[in-house]
Amino acid sequence: MGGGGPLRVYVRYTVEHPYKICTMPELRRALSTRFGHLIVDSGVNRFFRRMRLQEYPEGYLEWYAQRAEWLYRVFGDRVWVVLPDYPSDYRENPIPNNMERTLRNIVRFIDVKANWVVVIQARYLDYQDYLRALKVYSDLLPDYPRVAIGTLCTSAPKCYAVQVAKATRGWFPRSWIHVFGPSLRVLPEIAPYIDSIDTAAYYSIPRWLRGTKPKFSEDEVARSWISRALEAAGGRRNRSLLDYVASRR
């Protein structure tokens, strides 16, 4: 942990790749695919960006926790589950008190027998608030094995991204640190402090592939993005996974 091994890049479960991510409503389909490791997300993009809700649907959190417990029993450490959080960076649908509401979910569900990934949330691009969140989370869950940075999954300035990544590693030196949706622009700077990322960036064909082929499969576009991400994070550190990606072409 601590950025010492190969950076894991998680992509949508439909892509042929060892590290996959899905939402809980997509779980049945994701489990029918081959994977080495799977992260199951609570669906913030669906509920809070696309549907513009202010809260998870009624009964969803209880059902979600039951499924997380079942995944722990059946799959063990092969499947991690994001403990439901509330984002601050969907500017089209701001969620008031997102950190406090995320913490309420943590207190409510942390004792469920599950491989939770706890998401650190704070006000949008407010570094001082993020530092406040780190202290609260560290006091509540010292040395928790799996944490995620929830404030970098849209276009965050590089200086903010680096500050947040470094501070998170400082407060959680032995934890696995995941980052939701960072851009390639910030990845070289934050890679030394984190262990994994996920991305939906390959859903649209990147600039460096446009015009070079009439049509690309999702796997082709995803593999190109993964290669770029791993190279941005440091080629030697990620050589084993780069070799895997190359072998799939």
VENURZI-V231755 format. One record per residue. N is the residue number from 1. RES is the residue in one letter. SS is DSSP state (A for helix, B for strand, O for the rest). PSI is psi in degrees with one decimal (* if undefined). Layout:
{{N	RES	SS	PSI} {N	RES	SS	PSI}}
//
This chain:
{{1	M	O	176.2} {2	G	O	28.5} {3	G	O	10.9} {4	G	O	-31.2} {5	G	O	-172.1} {6	P	O	136.9} {7	L	O	130.9} {8	R	B	132.5} {9	V	B	114.5} {10	Y	B	134.5} {11	V	B	170.6} {12	R	B	143.9} {13	Y	O	-18.2} {14	T	O	-11.6} {15	V	O	141.1} {16	E	O	103.5} {17	H	O	147.1} {18	P	O	-27.2} {19	Y	B	117.5} {20	K	B	158.4} {21	I	B	144.6} {22	C	B	170.0} {23	T	B	162.8} {24	M	A	-40.3} {25	P	A	-20.0} {26	E	A	2.7} {27	L	A	-44.9} {28	R	A	-44.7} {29	R	A	-39.3} {30	A	A	-40.1} {31	L	A	-16.6} {32	S	O	-5.1} {33	T	O	167.3} {34	R	O	134.3} {35	F	O	153.1} {36	G	O	-39.7} {37	H	B	144.1} {38	L	B	134.6} {39	I	B	130.1} {40	V	B	122.7} {41	D	B	157.3} {42	S	O	-13.8} {43	G	O	33.1} {44	V	A	-36.5} {45	N	A	-41.5} {46	R	A	-49.7} {47	F	A	-40.3} {48	F	A	-22.7} {49	R	A	-55.5} {50	R	A	-47.0} {51	M	O	-15.5} {52	R	O	42.5} {53	L	O	164.3} {54	Q	O	-7.6} {55	E	O	155.3} {56	Y	O	150.9} {57	P	O	152.9} {58	E	O	130.1} {59	G	O	-10.6} {60	Y	A	-43.6} {61	L	A	-39.9} {62	E	A	-45.2} {63	W	A	-41.6} {64	Y	A	-45.4} {65	A	A	-37.4} {66	Q	A	-41.7} {67	R	A	-37.9} {68	A	A	-40.5} {69	E	A	-40.8} {70	W	A	-41.9} {71	L	A	-39.0} {72	Y	A	-44.8} {73	R	A	-40.1} {74	V	A	-40.1} {75	F	A	-10.8} {76	G	A	-135.9} {77	D	A	-2.6} {78	R	A	-17.1} {79	V	B	123.3} {80	W	B	150.8} {81	V	B	129.1} {82	V	B	123.8} {83	L	O	125.5} {84	P	O	128.2} {85	D	O	179.1} {86	Y	O	118.7} {87	P	O	159.2} {88	S	O	-9.0} {89	D	O	13.2} {90	Y	O	90.3} {91	R	A	-21.1} {92	E	A	-11.3} {93	N	A	70.6} {94	P	O	138.0} {95	I	O	109.7} {96	P	O	145.2} {97	N	O	43.1} {98	N	A	-35.8} {99	M	A	-47.2} {100	E	A	-38.2} {101	R	A	-36.6} {102	T	A	-43.4} {103	L	A	-36.2} {104	R	A	-40.6} {105	N	A	-38.5} {106	I	A	-49.2} {107	V	A	-37.6} {108	R	A	-38.0} {109	F	A	-4.2} {110	I	O	-26.4} {111	D	O	-3.7} {112	V	O	135.8} {113	K	O	91.9} {114	A	O	158.2} {115	N	O	71.0} {116	W	B	141.9} {117	V	B	115.3} {118	V	B	125.3} {119	V	B	126.1} {120	I	B	116.9} {121	Q	O	154.3} {122	A	O	178.5} {123	R	O	153.4} {124	Y	O	119.1} {125	L	O	28.9} {126	D	O	96.3} {127	Y	A	-39.2} {128	Q	A	-38.2} {129	D	A	-35.5} {130	Y	A	-40.8} {131	L	A	-39.7} {132	R	A	-41.5} {133	A	A	-42.7} {134	L	A	-41.9} {135	K	A	-43.6} {136	V	A	-46.8} {137	Y	A	-42.2} {138	S	A	-38.5} {139	D	A	-38.2} {140	L	A	-41.3} {141	L	O	68.4} {142	P	O	133.5} {143	D	O	31.0} {144	Y	O	136.8} {145	P	O	-23.9} {146	R	B	114.2} {147	V	B	159.9} {148	A	B	145.4} {149	I	B	118.3} {150	G	O	5.7} {151	T	O	10.4} {152	L	O	15.0} {153	C	O	9.8} {154	T	O	-171.8} {155	S	O	88.7} {156	A	O	142.9} {157	P	O	147.1} {158	K	A	-42.8} {159	C	A	-39.4} {160	Y	A	-44.0} {161	A	A	-43.7} {162	V	A	-44.3} {163	Q	A	-45.7} {164	V	A	-45.6} {165	A	A	-45.6} {166	K	A	-43.3} {167	A	A	-39.9} {168	T	A	-44.1} {169	R	A	-36.5} {170	G	A	-40.0} {171	W	A	-26.6} {172	F	O	69.2} {173	P	O	-24.4} {174	R	O	4.3} {175	S	O	154.1} {176	W	B	125.3} {177	I	B	119.6} {178	H	B	146.2} {179	V	B	126.4} {180	F	B	118.7} {181	G	O	41.1} {182	P	O	155.8} {183	S	O	158.0} {184	L	A	-27.2} {185	R	A	-36.7} {186	V	A	-13.2} {187	L	A	-43.8} {188	P	A	-30.8} {189	E	A	-30.9} {190	I	A	-15.3} {191	A	A	-38.8} {192	P	A	-16.1} {193	Y	A	-2.7} {194	I	O	171.6} {195	D	O	-26.0} {196	S	B	159.1} {197	I	B	165.6} {198	D	B	164.6} {199	T	O	147.4} {200	A	O	10.3} {201	A	A	-28.4} {202	Y	A	-5.7} {203	Y	A	-35.2} {204	S	O	140.0} {205	I	O	125.2} {206	P	O	161.4} {207	R	A	-39.7} {208	W	A	-6.8} {209	L	A	-12.5} {210	R	O	134.7} {211	G	O	-0.2} {212	T	O	-12.0} {213	K	O	141.1} {214	P	O	-40.0} {215	K	O	139.5} {216	F	O	142.7} {217	S	O	162.0} {218	E	A	-39.7} {219	D	A	-42.8} {220	E	A	-46.2} {221	V	A	-41.5} {222	A	A	-43.0} {223	R	A	-37.7} {224	S	A	-44.1} {225	W	A	-43.2} {226	I	A	-44.4} {227	S	A	-44.9} {228	R	A	-41.1} {229	A	A	-44.2} {230	L	A	-38.2} {231	E	A	-38.7} {232	A	A	-35.1} {233	A	A	-16.9} {234	G	A	107.3} {235	G	O	-46.1} {236	R	O	-39.5} {237	R	O	-32.3} {238	N	O	22.8} {239	R	A	-38.9} {240	S	A	-42.3} {241	L	A	-32.7} {242	L	A	-41.7} {243	D	A	-38.3} {244	Y	A	-47.0} {245	V	A	-44.3} {246	A	A	-36.9} {247	S	A	-20.4} {248	R	O	-8.5} {249	R	O	*}}
//
